[in-house]
């Protein structure tokens, strides 16, 4: 084959080489963008970083049904999955821009600036945005990436075939490798620096948490009855450890708030005397300690998003009364309490429920220590008997009294109900679905809850047989779940076990199956097992 015949093949190989190196250049530029943005976000605030800002914007705009599916499917890992998805999209975007820059160098580099525009718009559009500085991480990251992509693509081999003996391509290759290696190293170093700077603020918050010693409550919780926990293997512990307590929220980055600088503002309609409280102000007040079960409205029938803990905090009703707030039933103008979090989340609670005598509180501690960061440190709100999305604002920094007609909180704008008392529910913890127990006596056990009403009865049905009453464990309070057990004389073959609870008002858990939207799932939990002979 002549040299002339080899030319098309050589040109084709060079084209693919250029495209591949262009894609690599795009990836390096994308890495630089994220690294610079991460470092800049550490100086501004972590929530202003492009991945977090874009992810939060995606969460806000995701249809309710998709959010619900993500929580059911991925649980506490839903945020990690979202961030990995964003990084995958950014990777694809970087590859496309890199290959585009091979043919249109300036256009490809300019295209990187779209990264900055999207990230900046997402950061500035967040409800917790602190101003124009939130746009800086995305803008600086995009500028750095555009410059790097322009430089790297300029070092690629020329599109024409070199004459025999020319070494320009070899020299360009060496320069490209050196530049790409330096860029990768600089990006890695900048990313590490950004992480370190971000961690510094978190370390201050962690230090403030370590320094906290919660005083003994003026109103301590009664001792948990000895027989509140059934002695059956596989049943959830009566008190859920902090590490196992469910977490469902929209925060892609858990806020790390320094307790020494934290403030809570209380204002709004019917507030005669506004208050601004510090963490120490709350510590100096009388504290109450209570065992209370929390439930997420996204919990499917038989689901895991329910837990019981011992909380310590300040009565919320006392604070409201000191500010001159009256219940709507007593002529107060406000029927909604809007709690705002440091990350911009808004949660609306009925003022009547908060002030009707139940143990609604601003929580400072959980299971004997200060709140964990994941669960709202330094202060969160809690109202027994209501689903978390209308009662349990974490990282709270503001309380505004208003009306339901005047304002829709975050989840209400997304098709959830304004008011949502917890529904009467029960769950079979053991045996697990598709278990294969031996014939004979099999202990069936689990938990039931109807917060602020209490559980009076739990029943079990095997297949289509009659309902049989289970043995209830001792009740701690009407605000906690209640464990139960039933000795089943299991016979060989496949069986379906179903549970239902009756609360203290006499309401029997419905068999009508509904999804979680708009005010919590309903229906009866059942498991299918196969009994071996």
C-alpha positions in Angstrom: 0.0 0.0 0.0 1.4 3.4 -1.0 1.7 6.4 1.4 -1.2 8.0 -0.5 -3.4 5.0 0.4 -2.5 5.3 4.1 -3.5 8.9 4.4 -7.3 8.5 5.0 -6.7 5.9 7.7 -4.0 8.1 9.4 -6.3 11.1 9.2 -9.2 9.1 10.7 -7.0 7.9 13.6 -5.8 11.4 14.3 -9.4 12.7 14.3 -10.4 10.1 16.9 -7.3 10.8 18.9 -8.2 14.5 18.9 -11.8 13.8 19.9 -10.7 11.5 22.7 -8.2 14.0 24.0 -10.9 16.7 23.7 -13.2 14.6 25.8 -10.4 14.2 28.4 -9.8 17.9 28.4 -13.5 18.5 29.0 -13.4 16.1 32.0 -10.4 17.9 33.4 -12.1 21.2 32.9 -15.2 19.9 34.7 -13.1 18.7 37.6 -11.5 22.1 37.8 -14.9 23.7 37.9 -16.1 21.6 40.7 -12.8 22.0 42.7 -12.7 25.8 42.4 -16.4 26.0 43.1 -16.0 23.8 46.2 -13.2 26.0 47.5 -15.2 29.2 46.8 -18.3 27.7 48.5 -16.2 27.1 51.6 -15.5 30.8 51.8 -19.2 31.8 51.0 -21.2 28.9 52.5 -21.4 25.2 51.6 -25.0 25.5 50.4 -23.9 27.8 47.6 -21.8 25.1 45.9 -23.2 24.2 42.4 -23.9 20.6 43.0 -25.7 21.3 46.2 -27.6 24.3 44.7 -28.6 22.5 41.5 -29.5 19.4 43.6 -31.7 21.5 45.9 -33.4 23.2 43.0 -34.0 19.8 41.4 -35.6 18.6 44.7 -37.8 21.7 44.8 -39.0 21.1 41.3 -39.4 17.4 41.3 -43.0 16.2 41.2 -44.4 15.0 44.5 -44.9 11.4 43.1 -41.3 11.2 42.1 -40.1 12.5 45.5 -42.3 9.9 47.2 -40.9 7.1 44.9 -37.3 8.2 45.7 -37.9 8.1 49.4 -39.5 4.6 49.2 -36.8 3.3 46.9 -33.6 4.8 48.2 -34.6 5.8 51.8 -31.9 7.9 53.5 -29.7 7.4 50.4 -32.0 9.4 48.2 -29.8 12.5 48.4 -26.7 10.6 47.6 -28.4 9.1 44.5 -29.5 12.6 43.4 -26.0 14.0 43.8 -24.4 11.1 41.9 -27.0 11.7 39.1 -26.0 15.4 38.9 -22.3 14.4 38.7 -23.1 11.9 36.0 -24.9 14.7 34.0 -22.0 17.1 34.5 -19.6 14.4 33.3 -21.6 13.9 30.1 -21.8 17.6 29.7 -18.0 18.0 30.1 -17.3 15.2 27.6 -19.6 16.8 25.0 -18.1 20.3 25.5 -14.6 18.9 25.3 -15.3 17.2 21.9 -17.1 20.3 20.7 -14.0 22.4 21.6 -11.8 20.2 19.3 -13.5 21.7 16.3 -14.8 25.0 17.8 -12.3 25.9 20.5 -14.0 29.2 21.6 -17.5 27.9 21.4 -16.6 24.9 23.5 -14.9 27.0 26.1 -17.8 29.5 26.1 -20.2 26.6 26.6 -18.6 25.8 29.9 -20.0 29.2 31.1 -23.4 27.6 30.9 -22.3 25.6 33.9 -21.8 28.8 35.8 -25.1 30.4 34.8 -27.1 27.3 35.8 -25.3 26.9 39.2 -25.5 30.7 39.9 -29.2 30.8 39.1 -29.9 27.8 41.3 -28.0 29.3 44.2 -29.6 32.7 44.0 -33.0 31.1 43.6 -32.8 29.2 46.9 -35.1 30.4 49.7 -32.1 30.5 52.0 -29.9 32.5 49.6 -27.9 35.2 51.4 -27.4 37.4 48.3 -25.3 37.8 45.2 -22.3 36.2 46.8 -24.1 32.8 46.5 -23.4 33.0 42.8 -19.6 33.3 43.2 -18.8 29.6 43.5 -20.5 28.6 40.3 -19.2 31.7 38.4 -15.6 31.2 39.5 -15.7 27.5 38.8 -17.0 28.1 35.3 -14.4 30.7 34.5 -11.6 28.4 35.6 -13.0 25.5 33.6 -13.4 27.6 30.5 -9.9 28.9 30.6 -8.5 25.4 31.2 -10.4 23.9 28.4 -9.3 26.6 26.0 -5.7 26.0 26.9 -5.8 22.2 26.8 -7.5 22.1 23.4 -4.9 24.5 22.0 -2.2 21.9 22.9 -3.8 19.1 20.9 -2.1 17.8 17.7 -3.1 19.8 14.6 -5.9 18.4 12.4 -3.6 18.1 9.3 -1.1 15.3 8.8 2.4 16.3 9.7 5.1 16.0 6.9 7.6 13.2 7.4 10.2 14.1 10.0 8.1 16.8 11.7 8.0 16.5 15.5 5.5 19.2 16.3 2.9 16.6 17.3 5.3 14.8 19.7 6.1 18.1 21.3 2.4 19.1 21.6 1.7 15.7 23.2 4.3 16.2 25.8 3.1 19.7 26.6 -0.5 18.4 26.7 0.4 15.6 29.2 2.3 18.0 31.4 -0.6 20.6 31.3 -3.2 17.9 31.9 -1.3 16.4 34.8 -0.7 19.8 36.4 -4.4 20.7 36.0 -5.5 17.4 37.6 -3.1 17.9 40.5 -4.2 21.5 41.0 -7.9 20.5 40.9 -7.3 17.8 43.4 -5.4 20.2 45.7 -8.0 22.9 45.4 -10.8 20.3 46.1 -9.0 19.1 49.2 -8.5 22.7 50.3 -12.2 23.4 49.8 -13.1 20.4 51.9 -10.8 21.5 54.6 -12.2 25.0 54.7 -15.7 23.7 54.7 -14.9 21.4 57.5 -13.5 24.3 59.6 -17.0 25.8 60.0 -18.4 22.4 60.8 -15.7 21.9 63.4 -16.7 25.1 65.2 -20.3 23.8 65.2 -19.2 20.4 66.5 -17.1 22.1 69.2 -20.1 24.1 70.3 -22.1 20.9 70.5 -19.4 19.1 72.6 -19.4 22.0 75.1 -23.2 21.6 75.8 -24.3 20.0 79.1 -28.0 19.7 79.2 -29.4 20.6 82.6 -31.7 18.2 84.4 -35.3 18.8 83.2 -37.7 20.5 85.6 -40.3 18.0 84.3 -38.6 14.7 83.7 -40.1 11.9 81.7 -41.5 9.0 83.8 -39.4 5.8 83.7 -40.3 3.5 80.8 -42.4 0.6 82.2 -40.4 -2.6 82.4 -42.9 -4.4 80.2 -43.0 -1.8 77.4 -40.5 -3.9 75.4 -41.8 -7.3 74.4 -39.3 -10.2 74.7 -39.5 -11.4 71.1 -36.5 -11.4 68.8 -36.8 -9.2 65.8 -39.0 -6.5 67.3 -37.8 -2.9 67.1 -36.4 -1.6 70.3 -38.8 0.6 72.3 -36.3 3.5 72.2 -34.8 4.0 68.8 -31.0 4.7 68.9 -30.0 8.0 67.3 -28.0 6.2 64.7 -31.0 4.2 63.6 -33.6 7.0 63.8 -35.0 7.7 60.4 -34.1 10.9 58.5 -36.2 12.3 55.7 -35.6 15.9 54.7 -34.5 17.9 51.7 -31.1 19.0 52.9 -28.3 17.8 50.6 -25.8 19.2 53.0 -26.6 18.8 56.7 -26.5 22.3 58.2 -23.7 22.7 60.8 -24.9 25.5 63.0 -22.8 26.9 65.8 -25.0 26.9 69.0 -23.2 30.0 70.3 -24.3 32.1 67.3 -27.7 30.5 66.8 -30.8 32.8 67.2 -34.5 32.1 67.0 -36.9 34.9 66.1 -40.5 34.7 67.1 -42.9 37.2 65.5 -46.1 37.6 63.4 -49.8 38.1 63.8 -51.1 38.2 67.3 -47.5 38.5 68.7 -47.7 41.4 71.1 -44.1 41.0 72.2 -41.6 39.7 69.7 -38.7 37.6 71.0 -35.2 36.7 69.8 -33.8 33.8 71.8 -30.3 32.4 72.0 -29.5 28.8 72.8 -28.4 29.8 76.3 -31.8 31.6 76.8 -33.5 28.2 76.2 -31.1 26.4 78.5 -32.1 28.8 81.3 -35.8 28.0 81.0 -37.6 25.1 82.6 -37.0 22.0 80.4 -39.4 19.1 79.9 -38.4 15.6 79.0 -40.8 13.3 77.1 -40.9 10.0 75.2 -42.5 10.7 71.8 -42.8 8.7 68.6 -42.3 10.6 65.4 -43.6 9.4 62.0 -42.9 10.7 58.5 -45.8 11.2 56.2 -43.8 9.4 53.5 -44.0 6.2 55.5 -45.8 3.5 53.6 -47.9 1.0 55.4 -45.5 -1.2 57.3 -42.6 1.1 56.5 -39.5 2.1 58.5 -39.9 5.9 58.8 -41.2 5.9 62.4 -39.1 6.0 65.6 -39.4 6.6 69.3 -37.0 8.7 71.3 -36.6 10.6 74.6 -36.6 14.3 73.9 -35.7 17.2 76.1 -36.7 20.8 75.4 -38.8 23.9 76.1 -42.6 24.0 76.0 -43.5 25.9 72.9 -46.9 27.0 74.2 -45.2 28.8 77.1 -43.1 30.8 74.7 -46.1 31.7 72.6 -48.1 32.8 75.6 -45.3 35.0 76.8 -45.4 36.7 73.4 -49.1 37.4 73.8 -50.3 34.7 71.4 -53.8 33.3 71.9 -55.3 30.1 70.4 -57.7 30.6 67.5 -60.5 29.1 69.7 -59.8 31.9 72.2 -59.9 34.7 69.6 -56.3 34.7 68.4 -55.9 36.0 64.8 -53.2 33.4 63.7 -54.2 29.8 63.0 -50.8 28.7 61.5 -47.3 28.7 63.0 -44.7 28.8 60.2 -41.3 27.4 61.3 -38.3 28.3 59.1 -35.1 26.4 59.0 -31.6 27.7 58.3 -31.7 25.9 54.9 -34.9 27.7 53.9 -37.4 24.9 54.6 -40.8 26.1 55.9 -43.2 23.9 57.9 -46.6 25.0 58.9 -48.3 23.8 62.1 -51.8 24.5 63.5 -51.6 26.9 66.3 -54.5 25.2 68.0 -52.7 21.9 68.2 -49.4 23.5 69.4 -51.2 25.3 72.3 -53.9 22.7 73.3 -51.9 21.2 76.1 -49.9 18.6 74.3 -46.1 18.5 74.8 -45.2 20.6 71.8 -41.6 21.7 72.3 -38.5 23.3 70.9 -36.1 20.3 71.3 -32.6 20.6 72.5 -31.7 17.0 73.3 -32.4 13.5 72.1 -31.8 10.3 74.0 -29.8 11.8 76.7 -27.5 14.2 74.7 -27.6 17.3 72.5 -29.4 16.8 69.2 -27.3 15.1 66.5 -26.7 17.4 63.5 -28.7 15.0 61.3 -31.7 15.5 63.6 -31.7 19.3 63.8 -28.9 20.5 66.1 -29.0 23.0 67.8 -32.8 23.2 68.0 -35.7 21.6 66.3 -39.5 21.7 66.7 -41.7 18.7 67.7 -45.5 18.5 68.1 -46.8 15.1 69.2 -49.6 13.6 67.0 -48.7 15.4 63.8 -46.7 14.1 60.9 -43.2 15.6 60.7 -43.8 17.7 57.6 -46.4 19.8 59.6 -44.6 19.8 63.0 -41.0 18.8 63.2 -38.9 21.6 61.7 -35.2 20.9 62.0 -32.4 23.5 62.3 -35.1 26.0 63.2 -34.3 29.7 63.2 -37.6 31.5 62.9 -41.2 31.2 64.0 -43.9 33.3 62.3 -47.5 33.4 63.3 -49.8 33.7 60.3 -52.9 32.1 58.8 -53.4 29.1 56.5 -55.2 31.3 54.0 -52.3 33.8 53.9 -49.4 31.3 53.5 -48.7 27.8 52.1 -45.6 26.1 53.6 -43.1 24.1 51.5 -44.9 20.8 51.3 -48.4 22.3 51.0 -47.3 24.0 47.8 -46.4 20.5 46.6 -49.9 19.0 47.0 -49.7 17.8 50.6 -52.4 18.6 53.1 -52.3 21.6 55.3 -53.1 19.7 58.5 -52.1 16.0 59.0 -52.7 14.2 62.3 -50.9 10.9 62.4 -53.1 8.0 61.3 -53.6 4.8 63.4 -51.1 2.3 62.1 -49.5 -1.0 63.1 -46.6 -3.0 61.7 -45.5 -6.7 61.9 -41.8 -6.7 62.7 -41.5 -10.5 63.0 -41.7 -12.8 61.2 -40.3 -11.0 58.2 -41.9 -11.3 54.7 -41.2 -14.6 53.1 -39.8 -16.1 56.3 -39.8 -19.9 56.7 -40.6 -20.7 60.3 -41.0 -24.2 61.6 -44.5 -25.5 62.4 -45.6 -25.0 66.0 -45.8 -21.9 68.1 -44.4 -18.9 66.2 -44.3 -15.5 67.9 -45.8 -12.7 65.8 -44.9 -9.3 67.1 -44.5 -5.6 66.2 -45.4 -2.1 67.0 -48.6 0.1 66.7 -49.0 3.8 67.0 -51.6 6.5 67.1 -49.7 9.4 68.7 -51.7 11.7 71.1 -54.6 9.2 71.1 -52.9 6.0 72.2 -53.4 2.3 71.2 -56.0 0.3 73.0 -56.0 -3.0 71.0 -54.1 -4.9 68.3 -55.4 -7.9 66.5 -54.0 -10.5 64.2 -55.6 -12.4 61.4 -54.2 -15.5 59.7 -55.3 -15.8 56.1 -59.0 -15.2 56.0 -59.7 -16.4 59.6 -61.1 -14.5 62.5 -59.4 -11.6 64.1 -57.5 -12.6 67.3 -56.5 -10.2 70.0 -52.7 -9.8 70.5 -51.1 -9.1 73.9 -50.2 -5.5 74.3 -47.0 -4.4 76.0 -47.2 -1.8 78.8 -48.0 1.7 77.6 -45.4 4.4 78.2 -47.7 7.3 77.1 -50.3 8.0 74.5 -47.6 9.8 72.5 -45.4 6.7 72.0 -45.8 3.6 70.0 -46.9 0.4 71.7 -45.4 -3.0 71.2 -47.6 -6.2 70.9 -47.1 -9.9 70.4 -49.2 -13.0 69.5 -48.4 -16.7 69.9 -49.5 -18.2 66.6 -49.9 -22.0 66.3 -48.5 -22.2 62.8 -49.4 -25.1 60.5 -47.5 -26.2 57.4 -48.0 -24.3 54.2 -48.2 -20.7 53.0 -50.0 -18.1 55.1 -50.7 -14.4 55.2 -50.6 -12.6 58.5 -52.4 -9.3 58.8 -52.4 -6.8 61.7 -54.8 -4.0 62.7 -54.9 -1.6 65.6 -57.6 0.2 67.5 -56.8 3.6 69.0 -58.2 5.1 72.2 -61.0 6.9 70.4 -62.3 3.5 69.3 -61.3 4.0 65.7 -60.2 0.8 64.0 -57.3 0.9 61.5 -58.9 1.0 58.1 -58.4 -1.6 55.5 -58.7 1.0 52.7 -55.3 1.2 51.1 -54.1 4.7 50.1 -50.7 6.2 49.2 -48.9 8.7 51.3 -50.0 11.8 49.4 -51.7 14.0 50.6 -51.9 13.2 54.3 -50.2 9.8 55.0 -50.7 6.2 53.9 -53.5 4.1 55.2 -54.3 0.3 55.1 -53.2 -2.8 57.0 -49.8 -4.3 57.0 -49.5 -8.0 56.1 -46.7 -10.5 55.5 -46.6 -13.7 53.6 -44.7 -16.7 55.2 -44.2 -20.3 54.4 -44.3 -22.7 57.4 -42.1 -25.7 57.1 -43.3 -29.0 58.5 
